[in-house]
Amino acid sequence: MSQTLKAVRGTRDLLPPETALWNRIETTARQVFARYNFGEIRTPIFEDTSLFARSVGEETDIVSKEMYTWEDRARAQSEKPQSLTLRPENTAGVVRAYIEHKLGETGQLQKLFYIGPQFRRERPQKGRYRQFWQIGAEAIGPPSAGSESPLRDAEILEMLATFLDELGIAGWTLELNSVGSAADRARYNEILRAALVPLAPQMCVDCQRRAVTNPLRVLDCKVPEDQPIIETLPKIGDSLGQESIDHFAAVTAALEAAGVPYHLNPRLVRGLDYYTRTTFEFTHGGLGAQNALLGGGRYDGLSEAIGGPKAPGIGFAMGLDRLVLALQAAEAVRKDAAPQIADAYIAPLGEALNAAALTLARELRRADLHIELGDGAFRLKKSLEIANKLARRIVIVGEDEVQSGNLTVKNFLTGVQTKVSRAELTACLKKPAREVPA
């Protein structure tokens, strides 16, 4: 007997009614981002591997052990096979597109958002999959467009606060920090590396490796036993230059003026090599130990790192799975989680009336009603049973109804059955189901 095929470990199928909640999140994001003048960008699902090695950093966990990479041999025999990678994150691809299409030559700030799957080979756990969907945005452009301004940082953070509020996620916390300029970060890395020499042997295996290859990532460690050691480490704020201090002060002042609450977290860093200055996470108590809803920060040198012009930027990414969990924890999804109920179920009485039923369904759907179409092969009793599960009302299409133009409509909520003219049917079905007669 052949083995039953299942979704690959670390992936999953999304089914109704859960997909309605995903659509709600994506729709809210599009609506909010549009008000801030962000436009959508769609980049390829795979890129040249070197893009991520140069942007994310060769010593990061993502590049060193989490990427799905393969050799593309479908090229001319004289050419060396190209190494390709399923995108593990989308910022690098967006910046690559910014450079390739010379968007900086417009002289304008480019405000771009994306929605799509990313891929990382990591241990699956609650809210974390090997194929996962992200919503993200980037504001990037030449310095003359104001891309370096702390106001851009504050605007992004205010937009995210608005998005979470409108989505219905209450109780979020904005964690905020600065990792300084590239020079500040390099200076702090050396201080941190030295401080970890006597401490790393007491920490988890990952931290022992990171202490040498990427000390900043030690601060990301979630192992409970390592937290007391991490608390003793030098803080990055003590290594910031005056320009970085002034930039961060302007960001927090703008947030305070806009009424966006935040919490300073001196241990908050972003492990990817391209981050500079402002870093942030929005967290939520309903997610357990892995409580981050979304995160991001500024990346002023990323464009130059992958061969482009100077183009400071700031962006973020949020995992849809974690947003769904947060909404469920906040009990904000009862309406979305309920099975989708159609406005009406059209029940033809006999196969000869199927065409008439389809015509009626087409008319009602064009009036923006949600219609489920039955089949004339069903007996009326079966149609009633199905309709009672799927719709608020049933519309019976029999020979008498077709000839007279008066359709039989039963309201399942009130139990009332009545005759409704074809001309009045649309208005009838748009009324709340609690209204009598239909």
C-alpha beads as a LAMMPS data file, in Angstrom:
LAMMPS data file: protein, C-alpha beads

438 atoms
437 bonds

1 atom types
1 bond types

-500.0 500.0 xlo xhi
-500.0 500.0 ylo yhi
-500.0 500.0 zlo zhi

Masses

1 110.0

Atoms # bond

1 1 1 0.000 0.000 0.000
2 1 1 1.399 3.401 -0.958
3 1 1 2.032 5.905 1.805
4 1 1 -0.481 8.733 2.115
5 1 1 1.084 11.980 0.951
6 1 1 1.104 14.866 3.417
7 1 1 2.355 18.421 3.423
8 1 1 6.120 18.609 3.938
9 1 1 7.194 19.122 7.558
10 1 1 7.356 22.808 8.326
11 1 1 4.665 23.684 5.784
12 1 1 0.891 23.613 6.047
13 1 1 -2.326 24.097 4.145
14 1 1 -4.484 27.095 4.976
15 1 1 -8.171 26.287 4.742
16 1 1 -11.465 28.138 5.208
17 1 1 -12.525 29.642 7.537
18 1 1 -8.958 30.479 8.650
19 1 1 -8.113 31.971 5.255
20 1 1 -10.801 34.597 5.844
21 1 1 -8.704 35.845 8.755
22 1 1 -5.566 35.924 6.617
23 1 1 -7.451 37.938 4.016
24 1 1 -8.594 40.334 6.713
25 1 1 -4.997 40.944 7.807
26 1 1 -3.793 41.471 4.227
27 1 1 -6.717 43.755 3.378
28 1 1 -6.137 45.880 6.482
29 1 1 -2.438 46.171 5.628
30 1 1 -3.176 47.283 2.070
31 1 1 -5.710 49.850 3.258
32 1 1 -3.460 51.319 5.943
33 1 1 -0.289 51.342 3.824
34 1 1 -2.111 53.054 0.969
35 1 1 -2.970 55.969 3.277
36 1 1 0.769 56.415 3.852
37 1 1 1.423 56.341 0.093
38 1 1 3.132 52.947 -0.039
39 1 1 2.888 51.012 -3.300
40 1 1 3.189 47.245 -3.745
41 1 1 6.318 45.538 -5.079
42 1 1 6.518 41.852 -6.041
43 1 1 10.014 40.389 -6.269
44 1 1 11.038 36.887 -7.461
45 1 1 10.643 34.060 -4.985
46 1 1 14.314 33.099 -5.490
47 1 1 17.443 35.198 -5.955
48 1 1 21.154 34.758 -6.559
49 1 1 22.612 33.322 -3.336
50 1 1 25.279 36.019 -3.197
51 1 1 22.575 38.649 -2.616
52 1 1 21.819 37.225 0.820
53 1 1 25.444 36.466 1.662
54 1 1 26.358 40.106 0.992
55 1 1 23.307 41.690 2.623
56 1 1 22.151 39.475 5.479
57 1 1 25.704 38.417 6.384
58 1 1 27.607 35.175 5.812
59 1 1 27.961 34.513 9.555
60 1 1 24.261 34.826 10.341
61 1 1 22.231 31.705 11.084
62 1 1 20.058 32.434 8.052
63 1 1 22.915 32.265 5.559
64 1 1 25.056 29.675 7.320
65 1 1 22.399 27.019 7.960
66 1 1 18.809 28.039 7.176
67 1 1 18.632 28.863 3.457
68 1 1 17.232 26.571 0.746
69 1 1 19.953 26.758 -1.914
70 1 1 20.647 24.800 -5.094
71 1 1 22.798 24.916 -8.204
72 1 1 20.988 25.971 -11.377
73 1 1 22.447 23.791 -14.119
74 1 1 20.003 24.877 -16.841
75 1 1 22.581 27.243 -18.343
76 1 1 25.078 26.991 -21.195
77 1 1 27.653 24.222 -20.629
78 1 1 30.471 26.738 -20.768
79 1 1 29.043 28.714 -17.836
80 1 1 29.552 27.959 -14.173
81 1 1 26.317 26.807 -12.458
82 1 1 24.555 29.650 -10.677
83 1 1 23.751 29.262 -6.979
84 1 1 20.118 30.191 -6.305
85 1 1 18.253 30.553 -3.008
86 1 1 14.598 30.669 -2.032
87 1 1 14.270 34.052 -0.373
88 1 1 14.622 33.810 3.434
89 1 1 13.619 37.456 3.793
90 1 1 12.469 40.163 1.391
91 1 1 14.384 43.354 2.226
92 1 1 17.451 42.316 0.228
93 1 1 15.309 41.573 -2.836
94 1 1 13.533 44.920 -2.592
95 1 1 16.844 46.797 -2.376
96 1 1 18.204 44.743 -5.287
97 1 1 15.151 45.795 -7.338
98 1 1 15.657 49.420 -6.243
99 1 1 19.200 49.283 -7.637
100 1 1 18.431 47.276 -10.787
101 1 1 15.582 49.537 -11.881
102 1 1 17.468 52.733 -10.964
103 1 1 14.664 53.953 -8.733
104 1 1 17.087 56.282 -6.984
105 1 1 17.411 58.331 -10.169
106 1 1 13.876 59.619 -9.638
107 1 1 15.192 61.617 -6.695
108 1 1 12.138 60.552 -4.699
109 1 1 11.738 58.459 -1.589
110 1 1 10.524 54.991 -2.628
111 1 1 7.851 53.611 -0.279
112 1 1 7.263 49.955 -1.149
113 1 1 5.399 47.117 0.560
114 1 1 5.194 43.394 -0.147
115 1 1 3.115 40.378 0.827
116 1 1 4.400 36.868 0.149
117 1 1 6.086 33.649 1.289
118 1 1 9.632 33.347 2.622
119 1 1 11.608 30.144 3.303
120 1 1 13.971 29.100 6.091
121 1 1 15.191 25.652 7.062
122 1 1 14.665 25.896 10.812
123 1 1 12.962 23.831 13.478
124 1 1 9.180 24.212 13.103
125 1 1 7.358 25.391 16.223
126 1 1 4.218 27.263 17.187
127 1 1 3.788 30.211 14.833
128 1 1 7.008 29.382 12.954
129 1 1 7.142 27.378 9.729
130 1 1 9.729 26.649 7.057
131 1 1 7.483 28.322 4.512
132 1 1 6.006 31.385 6.136
133 1 1 4.189 34.475 4.898
134 1 1 5.372 37.982 5.609
135 1 1 4.005 41.460 5.122
136 1 1 6.705 44.085 5.020
137 1 1 7.557 47.542 3.786
138 1 1 10.639 49.582 2.957
139 1 1 11.158 53.339 2.680
140 1 1 14.380 53.888 0.746
141 1 1 15.906 56.619 -1.400
142 1 1 18.755 59.058 -1.904
143 1 1 19.687 61.273 1.084
144 1 1 18.365 64.297 -0.816
145 1 1 14.875 62.746 -0.551
146 1 1 15.020 62.785 3.246
147 1 1 15.647 59.051 3.555
148 1 1 18.046 59.546 6.491
149 1 1 15.592 61.641 8.494
150 1 1 14.498 60.318 11.907
151 1 1 11.019 61.426 10.847
152 1 1 10.945 58.486 8.425
153 1 1 11.610 56.126 11.349
154 1 1 8.850 57.671 13.424
155 1 1 6.383 57.609 10.511
156 1 1 6.964 53.876 9.942
157 1 1 6.444 53.162 13.646
158 1 1 3.300 55.294 13.808
159 1 1 1.954 53.493 10.722
160 1 1 2.529 50.117 12.375
161 1 1 0.783 51.245 15.559
162 1 1 -2.168 52.324 13.417
163 1 1 -2.176 49.002 11.558
164 1 1 -2.235 46.912 14.747
165 1 1 -4.961 49.085 16.257
166 1 1 -7.156 48.856 13.167
167 1 1 -6.549 45.119 12.947
168 1 1 -7.912 44.744 16.468
169 1 1 -4.741 43.680 18.280
170 1 1 -4.826 45.363 21.678
171 1 1 -2.077 45.324 24.271
172 1 1 0.910 45.492 21.919
173 1 1 4.239 46.922 23.113
174 1 1 6.722 48.795 20.946
175 1 1 10.279 47.849 21.978
176 1 1 12.800 50.409 20.750
177 1 1 16.592 50.750 20.633
178 1 1 19.437 52.087 18.520
179 1 1 22.387 50.013 17.313
180 1 1 24.108 53.154 16.044
181 1 1 26.039 53.733 12.861
182 1 1 28.147 51.101 11.133
183 1 1 31.173 52.461 13.011
184 1 1 29.295 52.399 16.336
185 1 1 28.196 48.842 15.714
186 1 1 31.691 47.666 14.775
187 1 1 33.101 49.273 17.928
188 1 1 30.461 47.638 20.098
189 1 1 31.005 44.256 18.435
190 1 1 34.631 44.281 19.548
191 1 1 33.690 45.327 23.099
192 1 1 31.063 42.593 23.217
193 1 1 33.419 39.968 21.770
194 1 1 35.982 40.725 24.460
195 1 1 33.366 40.624 27.224
196 1 1 32.142 37.220 26.008
197 1 1 35.528 35.494 26.088
198 1 1 35.219 34.375 29.751
199 1 1 31.404 34.056 29.650
200 1 1 30.625 32.197 26.412
201 1 1 31.751 28.765 27.718
202 1 1 28.937 28.995 30.294
203 1 1 26.293 29.644 27.599
204 1 1 24.414 27.531 25.062
205 1 1 26.179 26.049 22.037
206 1 1 24.716 28.660 19.667
207 1 1 25.935 31.524 21.864
208 1 1 29.400 29.993 22.064
209 1 1 29.568 30.046 18.261
210 1 1 27.999 33.509 17.931
211 1 1 30.413 34.967 20.483
212 1 1 33.127 34.495 17.858
213 1 1 31.287 34.921 14.539
214 1 1 28.552 37.477 15.310
215 1 1 28.531 38.689 18.959
216 1 1 25.411 40.826 18.503
217 1 1 23.348 37.688 17.942
218 1 1 24.127 36.593 21.513
219 1 1 21.719 39.306 22.667
220 1 1 18.961 37.569 20.645
221 1 1 19.339 34.343 22.627
222 1 1 16.072 33.049 24.110
223 1 1 17.573 30.294 26.305
224 1 1 16.349 31.110 29.851
225 1 1 19.582 29.970 31.514
226 1 1 21.606 32.461 29.425
227 1 1 19.559 35.531 30.339
228 1 1 21.355 36.389 33.640
229 1 1 24.688 36.333 31.769
230 1 1 23.316 38.493 28.939
231 1 1 22.123 41.057 31.497
232 1 1 25.727 41.590 32.618
233 1 1 27.042 42.364 29.123
234 1 1 27.927 45.923 28.021
235 1 1 25.019 47.883 26.487
236 1 1 25.232 49.161 22.931
237 1 1 23.923 52.566 24.014
238 1 1 27.260 53.223 25.713
239 1 1 29.031 52.851 22.356
240 1 1 26.903 55.295 20.331
241 1 1 28.429 58.366 18.740
242 1 1 26.761 61.772 19.145
243 1 1 25.155 61.677 15.686
244 1 1 23.467 58.373 16.489
245 1 1 22.353 59.670 19.899
246 1 1 20.801 62.768 18.300
247 1 1 19.048 60.708 15.606
248 1 1 17.487 58.364 18.161
249 1 1 16.410 61.268 20.372
250 1 1 14.598 62.825 17.392
251 1 1 12.787 59.524 16.718
252 1 1 11.528 59.199 20.291
253 1 1 10.519 62.870 20.423
254 1 1 8.407 62.455 17.261
255 1 1 6.731 59.331 18.679
256 1 1 5.899 61.139 21.906
257 1 1 4.419 64.047 19.952
258 1 1 2.258 61.624 17.949
259 1 1 1.125 59.771 21.067
260 1 1 2.727 56.432 20.156
261 1 1 3.869 54.653 23.358
262 1 1 7.207 52.843 23.375
263 1 1 9.529 51.017 25.721
264 1 1 13.307 51.456 25.537
265 1 1 15.029 48.082 25.385
266 1 1 18.841 48.419 25.455
267 1 1 19.213 44.707 24.671
268 1 1 17.184 44.842 21.476
269 1 1 19.337 44.239 18.400
270 1 1 18.701 42.908 14.933
271 1 1 21.004 40.026 14.070
272 1 1 21.218 40.758 10.337
273 1 1 24.353 42.593 9.291
274 1 1 22.624 45.380 7.406
275 1 1 20.855 47.026 10.371
276 1 1 21.965 50.432 11.702
277 1 1 20.553 53.009 14.103
278 1 1 16.856 52.541 14.943
279 1 1 15.787 48.955 15.649
280 1 1 12.365 47.925 16.887
281 1 1 9.953 45.112 17.656
282 1 1 6.247 45.093 18.377
283 1 1 5.504 42.365 20.925
284 1 1 2.313 40.863 22.325
285 1 1 1.719 38.979 25.552
286 1 1 -0.524 36.377 23.954
287 1 1 2.316 34.700 22.025
288 1 1 4.288 33.117 24.853
289 1 1 8.087 33.216 24.988
290 1 1 8.391 33.986 21.264
291 1 1 6.357 37.153 21.655
292 1 1 7.466 39.269 18.673
293 1 1 4.691 40.265 16.271
294 1 1 6.984 42.088 13.864
295 1 1 10.362 43.745 13.736
296 1 1 12.557 45.948 11.676
297 1 1 14.936 48.837 11.619
298 1 1 17.128 51.159 9.630
299 1 1 19.693 49.873 7.093
300 1 1 21.577 52.903 5.807
301 1 1 24.460 50.992 4.150
302 1 1 22.656 48.043 2.577
303 1 1 22.446 49.461 -0.942
304 1 1 26.185 50.122 -1.060
305 1 1 26.895 46.640 0.365
306 1 1 25.298 45.000 -2.671
307 1 1 26.793 47.352 -5.236
308 1 1 24.268 50.173 -5.386
309 1 1 24.298 53.922 -4.738
310 1 1 23.984 55.485 -1.293
311 1 1 20.356 54.915 -0.374
312 1 1 19.491 54.993 3.335
313 1 1 16.331 53.136 4.259
314 1 1 14.153 51.720 6.989
315 1 1 11.752 48.791 6.888
316 1 1 10.030 45.993 8.742
317 1 1 8.545 42.530 8.298
318 1 1 5.697 40.821 10.118
319 1 1 4.800 37.157 10.103
320 1 1 1.157 36.489 9.277
321 1 1 1.126 33.323 11.391
322 1 1 2.058 35.302 14.486
323 1 1 -0.533 37.970 13.754
324 1 1 -3.183 35.257 13.503
325 1 1 -2.091 33.840 16.865
326 1 1 -2.231 37.300 18.437
327 1 1 -5.724 37.914 17.134
328 1 1 -6.878 34.566 18.434
329 1 1 -5.288 35.249 21.825
330 1 1 -7.092 38.580 21.964
331 1 1 -10.390 36.868 21.065
332 1 1 -10.758 39.337 18.239
333 1 1 -11.595 36.777 15.572
334 1 1 -14.953 35.323 16.523
335 1 1 -16.666 36.818 13.525
336 1 1 -13.863 35.752 11.161
337 1 1 -13.519 32.290 12.653
338 1 1 -17.178 31.423 12.133
339 1 1 -17.946 29.475 8.923
340 1 1 -18.781 31.807 6.078
341 1 1 -22.541 31.959 5.705
342 1 1 -24.009 32.757 2.308
343 1 1 -26.840 35.251 1.953
344 1 1 -28.936 32.664 0.152
345 1 1 -28.969 29.132 -1.213
346 1 1 -30.676 28.761 -4.603
347 1 1 -32.526 25.426 -4.813
348 1 1 -33.871 24.371 -8.241
349 1 1 -36.702 21.813 -8.068
350 1 1 -35.584 19.483 -10.848
351 1 1 -32.645 19.357 -13.228
352 1 1 -34.654 21.101 -15.927
353 1 1 -34.545 24.232 -13.746
354 1 1 -30.761 24.252 -13.213
355 1 1 -30.230 26.821 -15.952
356 1 1 -32.872 29.142 -14.472
357 1 1 -31.258 28.760 -11.045
358 1 1 -27.818 29.617 -12.445
359 1 1 -29.256 32.689 -14.156
360 1 1 -30.813 33.845 -10.881
361 1 1 -27.596 33.177 -8.963
362 1 1 -25.614 35.198 -11.507
363 1 1 -28.009 38.126 -11.134
364 1 1 -27.806 38.071 -7.329
365 1 1 -24.025 37.712 -7.239
366 1 1 -23.684 40.722 -9.500
367 1 1 -25.643 42.591 -6.846
368 1 1 -22.805 41.712 -4.410
369 1 1 -24.703 38.971 -2.597
370 1 1 -22.988 35.764 -1.463
371 1 1 -24.866 32.930 -3.124
372 1 1 -24.570 29.153 -2.864
373 1 1 -26.038 27.282 -5.842
374 1 1 -27.760 23.932 -5.348
375 1 1 -28.603 21.283 -7.932
376 1 1 -31.904 20.124 -9.356
377 1 1 -30.852 16.517 -8.803
378 1 1 -31.301 17.060 -5.049
379 1 1 -34.645 16.405 -3.427
380 1 1 -36.130 19.413 -1.636
381 1 1 -35.471 17.848 1.781
382 1 1 -31.770 17.474 0.984
383 1 1 -31.603 21.037 -0.376
384 1 1 -33.157 22.346 2.840
385 1 1 -30.656 20.420 4.954
386 1 1 -27.687 21.721 2.972
387 1 1 -29.017 25.269 2.809
388 1 1 -29.587 25.380 6.576
389 1 1 -25.847 24.753 7.075
390 1 1 -24.542 27.103 4.411
391 1 1 -26.922 30.063 4.125
392 1 1 -29.239 32.402 5.961
393 1 1 -32.097 31.799 3.540
394 1 1 -33.142 29.381 0.840
395 1 1 -34.691 30.532 -2.450
396 1 1 -36.745 27.799 -4.105
397 1 1 -36.886 27.817 -7.907
398 1 1 -39.757 25.633 -9.141
399 1 1 -41.952 25.688 -12.249
400 1 1 -44.570 27.830 -10.467
401 1 1 -41.921 30.320 -9.314
402 1 1 -40.422 30.657 -12.795
403 1 1 -43.830 31.218 -14.439
404 1 1 -45.196 33.636 -11.825
405 1 1 -41.964 35.495 -11.079
406 1 1 -42.707 35.097 -7.359
407 1 1 -40.052 33.066 -5.569
408 1 1 -40.409 31.108 -2.344
409 1 1 -37.954 32.341 0.264
410 1 1 -37.448 30.715 3.663
411 1 1 -35.566 32.516 6.435
412 1 1 -33.789 29.909 8.575
413 1 1 -33.322 32.264 11.515
414 1 1 -36.994 33.202 11.876
415 1 1 -38.483 30.086 10.285
416 1 1 -40.762 32.296 8.178
417 1 1 -41.466 31.320 4.561
418 1 1 -42.939 33.823 2.113
419 1 1 -43.290 34.741 -1.564
420 1 1 -40.995 37.471 -2.920
421 1 1 -41.172 38.943 -6.407
422 1 1 -38.081 38.648 -8.609
423 1 1 -37.855 42.456 -8.702
424 1 1 -37.749 42.663 -4.883
425 1 1 -35.572 39.604 -4.247
426 1 1 -32.220 41.396 -4.141
427 1 1 -33.454 43.942 -1.597
428 1 1 -35.032 41.176 0.458
429 1 1 -31.825 39.161 0.640
430 1 1 -29.791 42.199 1.634
431 1 1 -31.917 42.765 4.739
432 1 1 -30.581 41.399 8.057
433 1 1 -31.832 37.832 8.502
434 1 1 -33.573 38.740 11.763
435 1 1 -36.009 40.970 9.911
436 1 1 -39.399 39.491 9.079
437 1 1 -40.806 38.239 6.740
438 1 1 -37.659 37.034 4.936

Bonds

1 1 1 2
2 1 2 3
3 1 3 4
4 1 4 5
5 1 5 6
6 1 6 7
7 1 7 8
8 1 8 9
9 1 9 10
10 1 10 11
11 1 11 12
12 1 12 13
13 1 13 14
14 1 14 15
15 1 15 16
16 1 16 17
17 1 17 18
18 1 18 19
19 1 19 20
20 1 20 21
21 1 21 22
22 1 22 23
23 1 23 24
24 1 24 25
25 1 25 26
26 1 26 27
27 1 27 28
28 1 28 29
29 1 29 30
30 1 30 31
31 1 31 32
32 1 32 33
33 1 33 34
34 1 34 35
35 1 35 36
36 1 36 37
37 1 37 38
38 1 38 39
39 1 39 40
40 1 40 41
41 1 41 42
42 1 42 43
43 1 43 44
44 1 44 45
45 1 45 46
46 1 46 47
47 1 47 48
48 1 48 49
49 1 49 50
50 1 50 51
51 1 51 52
52 1 52 53
53 1 53 54
54 1 54 55
55 1 55 56
56 1 56 57
57 1 57 58
58 1 58 59
59 1 59 60
60 1 60 61
61 1 61 62
62 1 62 63
63 1 63 64
64 1 64 65
65 1 65 66
66 1 66 67
67 1 67 68
68 1 68 69
69 1 69 70
70 1 70 71
71 1 71 72
72 1 72 73
73 1 73 74
74 1 74 75
75 1 75 76
76 1 76 77
77 1 77 78
78 1 78 79
79 1 79 80
80 1 80 81
81 1 81 82
82 1 82 83
83 1 83 84
84 1 84 85
85 1 85 86
86 1 86 87
87 1 87 88
88 1 88 89
89 1 89 90
90 1 90 91
91 1 91 92
92 1 92 93
93 1 93 94
94 1 94 95
95 1 95 96
96 1 96 97
97 1 97 98
98 1 98 99
99 1 99 100
100 1 100 101
101 1 101 102
102 1 102 103
103 1 103 104
104 1 104 105
105 1 105 106
106 1 106 107
107 1 107 108
108 1 108 109
109 1 109 110
110 1 110 111
111 1 111 112
112 1 112 113
113 1 113 114
114 1 114 115
115 1 115 116
116 1 116 117
117 1 117 118
118 1 118 119
119 1 119 120
120 1 120 121
121 1 121 122
122 1 122 123
123 1 123 124
124 1 124 125
125 1 125 126
126 1 126 127
127 1 127 128
128 1 128 129
129 1 129 130
130 1 130 131
131 1 131 132
132 1 132 133
133 1 133 134
134 1 134 135
135 1 135 136
136 1 136 137
137 1 137 138
138 1 138 139
139 1 139 140
140 1 140 141
141 1 141 142
142 1 142 143
143 1 143 144
144 1 144 145
145 1 145 146
146 1 146 147
147 1 147 148
148 1 148 149
149 1 149 150
150 1 150 151
151 1 151 152
152 1 152 153
153 1 153 154
154 1 154 155
155 1 155 156
156 1 156 157
157 1 157 158
158 1 158 159
159 1 159 160
160 1 160 161
161 1 161 162
162 1 162 163
163 1 163 164
164 1 164 165
165 1 165 166
166 1 166 167
167 1 167 168
168 1 168 169
169 1 169 170
170 1 170 171
171 1 171 172
172 1 172 173
173 1 173 174
174 1 174 175
175 1 175 176
176 1 176 177
177 1 177 178
178 1 178 179
179 1 179 180
180 1 180 181
181 1 181 182
182 1 182 183
183 1 183 184
184 1 184 185
185 1 185 186
186 1 186 187
187 1 187 188
188 1 188 189
189 1 189 190
190 1 190 191
191 1 191 192
192 1 192 193
193 1 193 194
194 1 194 195
195 1 195 196
196 1 196 197
197 1 197 198
198 1 198 199
199 1 199 200
200 1 200 201
201 1 201 202
202 1 202 203
203 1 203 204
204 1 204 205
205 1 205 206
206 1 206 207
207 1 207 208
208 1 208 209
209 1 209 210
210 1 210 211
211 1 211 212
212 1 212 213
213 1 213 214
214 1 214 215
215 1 215 216
216 1 216 217
217 1 217 218
218 1 218 219
219 1 219 220
220 1 220 221
221 1 221 222
222 1 222 223
223 1 223 224
224 1 224 225
225 1 225 226
226 1 226 227
227 1 227 228
228 1 228 229
229 1 229 230
230 1 230 231
231 1 231 232
232 1 232 233
233 1 233 234
234 1 234 235
235 1 235 236
236 1 236 237
237 1 237 238
238 1 238 239
239 1 239 240
240 1 240 241
241 1 241 242
242 1 242 243
243 1 243 244
244 1 244 245
245 1 245 246
246 1 246 247
247 1 247 248
248 1 248 249
249 1 249 250
250 1 250 251
251 1 251 252
252 1 252 253
253 1 253 254
254 1 254 255
255 1 255 256
256 1 256 257
257 1 257 258
258 1 258 259
259 1 259 260
260 1 260 261
261 1 261 262
262 1 262 263
263 1 263 264
264 1 264 265
265 1 265 266
266 1 266 267
267 1 267 268
268 1 268 269
269 1 269 270
270 1 270 271
271 1 271 272
272 1 272 273
273 1 273 274
274 1 274 275
275 1 275 276
276 1 276 277
277 1 277 278
278 1 278 279
279 1 279 280
280 1 280 281
281 1 281 282
282 1 282 283
283 1 283 284
284 1 284 285
285 1 285 286
286 1 286 287
287 1 287 288
288 1 288 289
289 1 289 290
290 1 290 291
291 1 291 292
292 1 292 293
293 1 293 294
294 1 294 295
295 1 295 296
296 1 296 297
297 1 297 298
298 1 298 299
299 1 299 300
300 1 300 301
301 1 301 302
302 1 302 303
303 1 303 304
304 1 304 305
305 1 305 306
306 1 306 307
307 1 307 308
308 1 308 309
309 1 309 310
310 1 310 311
311 1 311 312
312 1 312 313
313 1 313 314
314 1 314 315
315 1 315 316
316 1 316 317
317 1 317 318
318 1 318 319
319 1 319 320
320 1 320 321
321 1 321 322
322 1 322 323
323 1 323 324
324 1 324 325
325 1 325 326
326 1 326 327
327 1 327 328
328 1 328 329
329 1 329 330
330 1 330 331
331 1 331 332
332 1 332 333
333 1 333 334
334 1 334 335
335 1 335 336
336 1 336 337
337 1 337 338
338 1 338 339
339 1 339 340
340 1 340 341
341 1 341 342
342 1 342 343
343 1 343 344
344 1 344 345
345 1 345 346
346 1 346 347
347 1 347 348
348 1 348 349
349 1 349 350
350 1 350 351
351 1 351 352
352 1 352 353
353 1 353 354
354 1 354 355
355 1 355 356
356 1 356 357
357 1 357 358
358 1 358 359
359 1 359 360
360 1 360 361
361 1 361 362
362 1 362 363
363 1 363 364
364 1 364 365
365 1 365 366
366 1 366 367
367 1 367 368
368 1 368 369
369 1 369 370
370 1 370 371
371 1 371 372
372 1 372 373
373 1 373 374
374 1 374 375
375 1 375 376
376 1 376 377
377 1 377 378
378 1 378 379
379 1 379 380
380 1 380 381
381 1 381 382
382 1 382 383
383 1 383 384
384 1 384 385
385 1 385 386
386 1 386 387
387 1 387 388
388 1 388 389
389 1 389 390
390 1 390 391
391 1 391 392
392 1 392 393
393 1 393 394
394 1 394 395
395 1 395 396
396 1 396 397
397 1 397 398
398 1 398 399
399 1 399 400
400 1 400 401
401 1 401 402
402 1 402 403
403 1 403 404
404 1 404 405
405 1 405 406
406 1 406 407
407 1 407 408
408 1 408 409
409 1 409 410
410 1 410 411
411 1 411 412
412 1 412 413
413 1 413 414
414 1 414 415
415 1 415 416
416 1 416 417
417 1 417 418
418 1 418 419
419 1 419 420
420 1 420 421
421 1 421 422
422 1 422 423
423 1 423 424
424 1 424 425
425 1 425 426
426 1 426 427
427 1 427 428
428 1 428 429
429 1 429 430
430 1 430 431
431 1 431 432
432 1 432 433
433 1 433 434
434 1 434 435
435 1 435 436
436 1 436 437
437 1 437 438
